[in-house]
Amino acid sequence: MQPNATAPELIRNFCIIAHIDHGKSTLADRMLQLTGVVQPRDMRAQYLDRMDIERERGITIKSQAVRMPWAVTGEDGTETPHALHMIDTPGHVDFTYEVSRSLAACEGAVLLVDAAQGIEAQTLANLYLAMENDLEIIPVLNKIDLPAAQPDKYAEELAHLVGGDPSDVLKVSGKTGEGVEALLDKIVATVPAPTGDADAPARAMIFDSVYDTYRGVVTYVRVVDGDLNPRERIVMMSTRAQHELLEIGVHSPDATPTKGLGVGEVGYLITGVKDVRQSKVGDTVTNAHKPADTALAGYDDPKPMVFSGLYPIDGSDYPALREALDKLKLNDAALNYEPETSVALGFGFRVGFLGLLHLEIVRERLEREFNLDLISTAPNVIYDVTMEDGEEVKVTNPSEFPTGKIGEVREPVVRATILTPSEFVGTVMGLCTDRRGQMQGMDYLSEDRVEIRYTLPLAEIVFDFFDQLKSRTRGYASLDYEPSGDQAADLVKVDILLQGDQVDAFSAIVHRDKAYDYGVLMTGKLKEIIPRQQFEVPVQAAIGARVIARETVRAMRKDVLAKCYGGDISRKRKLLEKQKEGKKRMKNIGSVEVPKDAFIAALSSDPSSGKDKKK
Ligand SMILES: Nc1nc2c(ncn2[C@@H]2O[C@H](COP(=O)(O)OP(=O)(O)OP(=O)(O)O)[C@@H](O)[C@H]2O)c(=O)[nH]1
């Protein structure tokens, strides 16, 4: 058996959890530098964020782990070298499943809060996740170099939140490096060393897997019991699939092969599989010749929550879109899609996402990395419809909404946490009530900051909720939410008809109380966008056969009398009669000619397709 590279008592596994932009990546960069794993000349901002999109948007999507050596000096002056494994976690709620897997690989968490901003909704959401995983929490205030920083005020807020004394809250600056060495020492001192049974059959948890063009799938694991060694055969416990370990190692920060990974160690495996779905986050890896009996944590497939139709603007790009989605899927096990056709938009795909940010990231990558021009339909959630005869239907696309006798429709709900300055409490509550929210509680974190908790239908959140929240609170409120089951609701499908023909791309499932508003909004919008035809075009919104709103695109009136000088009234009348006949014919035989551009305009002026929903 291969000896452990590092004894478990000298290992510390930790992660940094923070609200977006509170400086997690900058602090991680500084740690890499201080521990000497990245030389100053190689340093570039946000070393760990590999995808261009991550760097540009400044958000972390995929987690990664790095090993950093850090020696602490004891009271007698002797230095003890330790191995710190820093596991980077995605900070966003869409990726909660990945966050919680990453947290499960650690014993401690640095809770990082911007000293000029204070606690935000994501700070809380991630803190609760860390507490559920029994992690040792180290509260830290960052950006103390900022003139606007109020470290004393926020140290109190943080201490109040995690329990403890404000003087225990470390104050650092990821930018200048102040306080970061003390933080590394504190991690060694307070985060518990990993424990596990070195002689038991190997069990390692997969907390991330990434597709690499050159090396295939790189799987990140945390070894809990036993050890894994190169050339062994391993088994993925959820699928029982066997693979050979071609390479095993740690990132520091570049991949460095090792002779094996033992109890408590965090590193990577390469097995030659080509698809991240074969190496699932949350799964347990064991040894083929001495397999473990039980897997580690319960394995759960991440479920898509939000669906949208993606169509190429240029129809001939359809095969390219399929190819691009296939490529993205290699690295994104949560991405789901199937072909779909729309009368208005042609051939495309119905794509399932973890949430709105996931949707935006995928769309942006398709457009940027694969050069595709796309149009996406308004996002919708999954509905469970039970018919009166007991039949169950899952609806991921409004056009699939059944027409027969419906018994019950259930929609997904989320538990939302909103943090806002107290002056905006009224307007935030107004917004939540308007979106069919039910208040669950409210707490003052300090004199002027309030945490408000609501359960809300997910469908109401995917529709411009975040933009509304930001504009009503001048950008000060923050939002986080997590799935919380489903509820029955009085939902109906509203169809939009052009001259009696349904335009599938605009059908929506909405609450009965809001059906009229939706109908008026969409018919009004289409009236403006659809070019005038030779004949009058009614634009209607309908629930089933019942029309609830109507607009009319007026006909063009060609001036048939232009060449008709003089006063022969009967000739004029004859021409006008002829024109009327012609129009009737057009109306009868012709269909509305709507350029695709008009649909695109109508869909993209939709508020929910607003850019930059950073949370
Ligand atoms: N003045 C000052 N600015 C900082 C400090 N740390 C980070 N910043 C700035 O704050 C912004 C956000 O920092 P990031 O490190 O990208 O934040 P992040 O938390 O990693 O963001 P996500 O990856 O989106 O979660 C950047 O513009 C940084 O330059 C600090 O200690 N002092």
The ligand as an ORCA input file, in Angstrom:
! r2SCAN-3c Opt
* xyz 0 1
  N     -10.026     47.580     -2.208
  C     -10.141     46.259     -2.248
  N     -10.763     45.679     -3.277
  C     -10.853     44.341     -3.299
  C     -10.326     43.535     -2.266
  N     -10.586     42.241     -2.561
  C     -11.253     42.247     -3.740
  N     -11.416     43.502     -4.198
  C     -12.102     43.918     -5.429
  O     -13.455     43.511     -5.353
  C     -13.925     43.038     -6.611
  C     -14.455     41.620     -6.485
  O     -13.402     40.769     -6.135
  P     -13.366     39.249     -6.562
  O     -12.190     38.660     -5.897
  O     -13.508     39.098     -8.017
  O     -14.721     38.785     -5.890
  P     -15.325     37.333     -5.773
  O     -15.965     37.263     -4.458
  O     -14.304     36.324     -6.137
  O     -16.414     37.322     -6.820
  P     -17.107     36.017     -7.392
  O     -16.047     35.183     -8.067
  O     -18.010     36.657     -8.342
  O     -17.772     35.323     -6.261
  C     -12.747     43.162     -7.555
  O     -12.897     44.358     -8.271
  C     -11.538     43.217     -6.640
  O     -10.478     43.953     -7.205
  C      -9.678     44.189     -1.161
  O      -9.186     43.593     -0.210
  N      -9.622     45.539     -1.223
*
